[in-house]
Amino acid sequence: MELFIDTHAHLDFDLFDEDREIVIQRAIKNGLAAIITIGTDLESSKRSVEIAEKYAMVFAAVGIHPTECADVPDRDFEMIEELAQHEKVVAIGEVGLDYYHMRAPKDVQKNAFLYQAHLAEKLGLPLIIHNRDSHDDMYALIKEKNISDIGGVMHSFSGDQEFLQKILATDLYISFTGNVTFKNSKLDELVAQVPLERLLLETDSPFLTPVPLRGKRNEPGFLIYTAQKIAEIKQVSVEELGKVTTENALRLFTKLRI
Protein backbone atom coordinates (compact mmCIF):
# COMPACT_ATOMS: atom_id res chain seq x y z
CA MET A 1 0.00 0.00 0.00
CA GLU A 2 1.33 3.45 -0.93
CA LEU A 3 2.08 5.53 2.12
CA PHE A 4 4.12 8.53 1.12
CA ILE A 5 4.43 11.50 -1.20
CA ASP A 6 7.89 12.96 -1.79
CA THR A 7 6.91 16.61 -2.17
CA HIS A 8 10.38 17.79 -3.20
CA ALA A 9 12.93 16.03 -5.40
CA HIS A 10 15.15 17.07 -8.31
CA LEU A 11 14.83 14.14 -10.69
CA ASP A 12 15.95 16.28 -13.63
CA PHE A 13 19.53 16.44 -12.29
CA ASP A 14 22.08 14.60 -14.42
CA LEU A 15 22.93 12.43 -11.40
CA PHE A 16 19.78 10.48 -12.34
CA ASP A 17 20.42 10.28 -16.09
CA GLU A 18 21.78 6.73 -15.96
CA ASP A 19 19.05 5.15 -13.86
CA ARG A 20 16.09 7.53 -13.49
CA GLU A 21 13.52 4.86 -14.34
CA ILE A 22 15.05 2.42 -11.84
CA VAL A 23 15.00 5.15 -9.17
CA ILE A 24 11.30 5.75 -9.79
CA GLN A 25 10.52 2.03 -9.70
CA ARG A 26 12.46 1.72 -6.43
CA ALA A 27 10.43 4.59 -4.98
CA ILE A 28 7.20 2.78 -5.83
CA LYS A 29 8.49 -0.41 -4.17
CA ASN A 30 9.36 1.63 -1.08
CA GLY A 31 5.81 2.88 -0.68
CA LEU A 32 5.69 6.17 -2.59
CA ALA A 33 2.44 7.12 -4.25
CA ALA A 34 3.82 10.25 -5.93
CA ILE A 35 6.94 12.38 -6.40
CA ILE A 36 7.01 16.09 -7.18
CA THR A 37 10.14 16.98 -9.16
CA ILE A 38 11.10 20.62 -8.82
CA GLY A 39 12.39 23.13 -11.35
CA THR A 40 15.06 25.68 -10.44
CA ASP A 41 15.26 27.61 -13.72
CA LEU A 42 13.55 27.51 -17.11
CA GLU A 43 15.53 24.57 -18.47
CA SER A 44 15.18 22.41 -15.36
CA SER A 45 11.48 23.30 -15.22
CA LYS A 46 11.08 22.06 -18.79
CA ARG A 47 12.92 18.84 -17.93
CA SER A 48 10.76 18.36 -14.84
CA VAL A 49 7.60 18.60 -16.93
CA GLU A 50 9.03 16.13 -19.45
CA ILE A 51 9.77 13.64 -16.66
CA ALA A 52 6.27 14.10 -15.24
CA GLU A 53 4.82 13.43 -18.69
CA LYS A 54 6.79 10.18 -18.91
CA TYR A 55 5.99 8.70 -15.49
CA ALA A 56 2.45 8.49 -14.13
CA MET A 57 3.41 8.92 -10.47
CA VAL A 58 5.68 11.93 -11.07
CA PHE A 59 4.39 15.51 -11.01
CA ALA A 60 6.26 18.77 -11.52
CA ALA A 61 6.75 22.23 -10.08
CA VAL A 62 8.17 25.02 -12.23
CA GLY A 63 9.95 28.18 -11.16
CA ILE A 64 13.12 30.24 -10.90
CA HIS A 65 15.22 29.51 -7.78
CA PRO A 66 16.68 32.52 -5.92
CA THR A 67 20.23 31.39 -6.74
CA GLU A 68 19.29 31.31 -10.43
CA CYS A 69 17.36 34.57 -10.75
CA ALA A 70 20.16 37.02 -11.61
CA ASP A 71 19.87 38.39 -15.16
CA VAL A 72 16.87 36.21 -16.01
CA PRO A 73 15.10 37.64 -19.08
CA ASP A 74 11.40 38.41 -18.85
CA ARG A 75 10.81 35.77 -21.51
CA ASP A 76 11.89 33.04 -19.07
CA PHE A 77 9.24 34.09 -16.57
CA GLU A 78 6.67 34.12 -19.38
CA MET A 79 7.70 30.59 -20.33
CA ILE A 80 7.38 29.50 -16.69
CA GLU A 81 3.79 30.76 -16.78
CA GLU A 82 3.11 28.71 -19.91
CA LEU A 83 4.66 25.58 -18.39
CA ALA A 84 2.68 26.09 -15.17
CA GLN A 85 -0.55 25.47 -17.05
CA HIS A 86 0.46 21.90 -17.89
CA GLU A 87 -1.89 19.35 -16.35
CA LYS A 88 0.91 17.72 -14.33
CA VAL A 89 2.36 20.94 -12.91
CA VAL A 90 1.10 21.16 -9.33
CA ALA A 91 3.03 24.15 -7.92
CA ILE A 92 5.24 27.15 -8.60
CA GLY A 93 8.69 26.42 -7.22
CA GLU A 94 11.34 26.37 -6.21
CA VAL A 95 11.16 30.07 -5.38
CA GLY A 96 12.21 32.22 -2.44
CA LEU A 97 15.28 33.91 -0.97
CA ASP A 98 18.83 32.68 -0.46
CA TYR A 99 21.20 35.00 1.40
CA TYR A 100 23.73 32.22 2.01
CA HIS A 101 24.93 31.87 -1.57
CA MET A 102 23.95 35.43 -2.59
CA ARG A 103 24.18 34.76 -6.32
CA ALA A 104 21.71 37.56 -6.98
CA PRO A 105 21.18 40.91 -5.21
CA LYS A 106 18.51 40.91 -2.51
CA ASP A 107 16.16 43.19 -4.46
CA VAL A 108 16.40 40.94 -7.53
CA GLN A 109 15.56 37.90 -5.42
CA LYS A 110 12.63 39.67 -3.79
CA ASN A 111 11.22 40.82 -7.11
CA ALA A 112 11.55 37.34 -8.61
CA PHE A 113 9.74 35.86 -5.62
CA LEU A 114 6.93 38.43 -5.71
CA TYR A 115 6.45 37.99 -9.45
CA GLN A 116 6.19 34.22 -9.10
CA ALA A 117 3.91 34.55 -6.08
CA HIS A 118 1.61 36.68 -8.23
CA LEU A 119 1.79 34.01 -10.93
CA ALA A 120 0.86 31.30 -8.41
CA GLU A 121 -2.09 33.36 -7.24
CA LYS A 122 -3.22 33.97 -10.82
CA LEU A 123 -3.06 30.26 -11.71
CA GLY A 124 -4.40 28.93 -8.42
CA LEU A 125 -1.22 27.02 -7.61
CA PRO A 126 0.64 26.81 -4.29
CA LEU A 127 4.26 27.90 -3.77
CA ILE A 128 7.27 25.75 -2.87
CA ILE A 129 9.43 28.17 -0.91
CA HIS A 130 13.20 28.10 -0.42
CA ASN A 131 14.52 30.16 2.48
CA ARG A 132 18.15 30.24 3.55
CA ASP A 133 19.62 32.82 5.92
CA SER A 134 16.83 35.22 4.91
CA HIS A 135 14.21 34.69 7.61
CA ASP A 136 13.24 38.32 8.31
CA ASP A 137 12.89 39.30 4.67
CA MET A 138 11.14 36.05 3.82
CA TYR A 139 8.57 36.57 6.54
CA ALA A 140 8.04 40.19 5.47
CA LEU A 141 7.33 39.08 1.89
CA ILE A 142 4.99 36.31 3.06
CA LYS A 143 2.99 38.91 4.98
CA GLU A 144 3.17 41.55 2.25
CA LYS A 145 1.90 39.21 -0.46
CA ASN A 146 -0.56 37.33 1.80
CA ILE A 147 1.10 34.06 0.84
CA SER A 148 -1.13 32.22 3.31
CA ASP A 149 -4.03 32.96 0.93
CA ILE A 150 -2.09 31.48 -2.00
CA GLY A 151 -0.90 28.45 -0.05
CA GLY A 152 2.51 26.87 0.05
CA VAL A 153 5.21 24.99 1.90
CA MET A 154 8.42 26.13 3.55
CA HIS A 155 10.63 23.43 2.12
CA SER A 156 13.59 21.98 4.06
CA PHE A 157 12.80 24.17 7.05
CA SER A 158 15.93 25.75 8.49
CA GLY A 159 14.77 28.50 10.84
CA ASP A 160 14.73 28.75 14.61
CA GLN A 161 11.76 28.30 16.95
CA GLU A 162 10.74 31.96 16.73
CA PHE A 163 10.65 31.82 12.93
CA LEU A 164 8.79 28.51 13.03
CA GLN A 165 6.03 30.02 15.18
CA LYS A 166 5.71 32.94 12.76
CA ILE A 167 5.39 30.58 9.80
CA LEU A 168 2.89 28.34 11.59
CA ALA A 169 0.74 31.44 12.15
CA THR A 170 0.60 31.99 8.37
CA ASP A 171 -0.98 28.54 7.69
CA LEU A 172 1.86 27.50 5.38
CA TYR A 173 2.99 23.88 5.48
CA ILE A 174 6.40 22.82 6.77
CA SER A 175 8.65 20.08 5.43
CA PHE A 176 11.89 18.59 6.70
CA THR A 177 14.51 16.58 4.83
CA GLY A 178 16.95 13.79 5.64
CA ASN A 179 18.97 16.13 7.84
CA VAL A 180 16.53 15.35 10.68
CA THR A 181 18.28 11.97 10.88
CA PHE A 182 21.79 13.42 11.26
CA LYS A 183 23.55 12.85 14.60
CA ASN A 184 24.18 16.59 15.05
CA SER A 185 20.64 17.57 14.05
CA LYS A 186 19.03 20.30 16.13
CA LEU A 187 15.69 19.86 14.40
CA ASP A 188 13.93 17.51 16.83
CA GLU A 189 12.38 20.34 18.86
CA LEU A 190 11.17 22.06 15.71
CA VAL A 191 9.64 18.87 14.30
CA ALA A 192 7.90 18.29 17.62
CA GLN A 193 6.27 21.72 17.46
CA VAL A 194 4.77 21.35 13.98
CA PRO A 195 1.21 19.96 14.11
CA LEU A 196 0.83 16.76 12.09
CA GLU A 197 -1.75 18.43 9.87
CA ARG A 198 0.86 20.99 8.77
CA LEU A 199 3.69 18.56 7.93
CA LEU A 200 4.85 17.38 4.52
CA LEU A 201 7.57 14.86 3.69
CA GLU A 202 10.39 15.41 1.20
CA THR A 203 13.83 14.12 0.25
CA ASP A 204 15.28 17.11 -1.66
CA SER A 205 17.13 14.37 -3.53
CA PRO A 206 19.86 14.10 -4.67
CA PHE A 207 20.81 16.17 -1.59
CA LEU A 208 20.62 15.55 2.20
CA THR A 209 20.72 11.76 2.15
CA PRO A 210 19.35 10.40 5.44
CA VAL A 211 21.13 8.13 7.90
CA PRO A 212 21.95 5.25 7.40
CA LEU A 213 22.74 6.02 3.76
CA ARG A 214 24.73 9.25 4.16
CA GLY A 215 27.42 9.53 1.53
CA LYS A 216 25.21 8.05 -1.18
CA ARG A 217 23.14 9.97 -3.71
CA ASN A 218 19.75 10.64 -2.17
CA GLU A 219 16.63 9.47 -4.00
CA PRO A 220 12.86 9.44 -3.35
CA GLY A 221 12.90 5.81 -2.20
CA PHE A 222 14.97 6.86 0.81
CA LEU A 223 12.08 8.92 2.17
CA ILE A 224 11.23 6.08 4.55
CA TYR A 225 14.23 6.88 6.77
CA THR A 226 13.18 10.50 7.22
CA ALA A 227 9.59 9.37 7.82
CA GLN A 228 10.71 6.92 10.50
CA LYS A 229 12.65 9.62 12.35
CA ILE A 230 9.80 12.15 12.17
CA ALA A 231 7.28 9.51 13.31
CA GLU A 232 9.54 8.76 16.27
CA ILE A 233 9.73 12.44 17.21
CA LYS A 234 5.96 12.90 16.79
CA GLN A 235 5.27 9.65 18.68
CA VAL A 236 3.03 8.23 15.97
CA SER A 237 3.33 5.18 13.74
CA VAL A 238 4.99 5.50 10.36
CA GLU A 239 1.67 4.44 8.83
CA GLU A 240 -0.18 7.27 10.59
CA LEU A 241 2.48 9.78 9.53
CA GLY A 242 2.22 8.58 5.94
CA LYS A 243 -1.56 8.81 5.95
CA VAL A 244 -1.69 12.33 7.40
CA THR A 245 1.15 13.79 5.34
CA THR A 246 -0.30 12.31 2.16
CA GLU A 247 -3.66 13.91 2.97
CA ASN A 248 -1.84 17.19 3.62
CA ALA A 249 -0.05 17.02 0.27
CA LEU A 250 -3.29 16.33 -1.59
CA ARG A 251 -4.92 19.26 0.21
CA LEU A 252 -2.13 21.67 -0.75
CA PHE A 253 -1.34 20.38 -4.25
CA THR A 254 -4.87 20.20 -5.61
CA LYS A 255 -3.74 19.03 -9.07
CA LEU A 256 -1.95 16.02 -7.60
CA ARG A 257 -3.57 12.70 -8.46
CA ILE A 258 -2.72 9.37 -6.87
Secondary structure by P-SEA (a helix, b strand, c coil): cccccccccccccccccccaaaaaaaaaaacccbbbbbbccaaaaaaaaaaaaacccccccccccccccccccaaaaaaaaaaaacccccccccbbbbcccccccaaaaaaaaaaaaaaaaaacbbbbbbbcccaaaaaaaaaaacccccbbbbccccccaaaaaaaaaacbbbbbccccccccccaaaaaaacccccbbbbccccccccccccccccccccaaaaaaaaaaaacccaaaaaaaaaaaaaaaaccccc
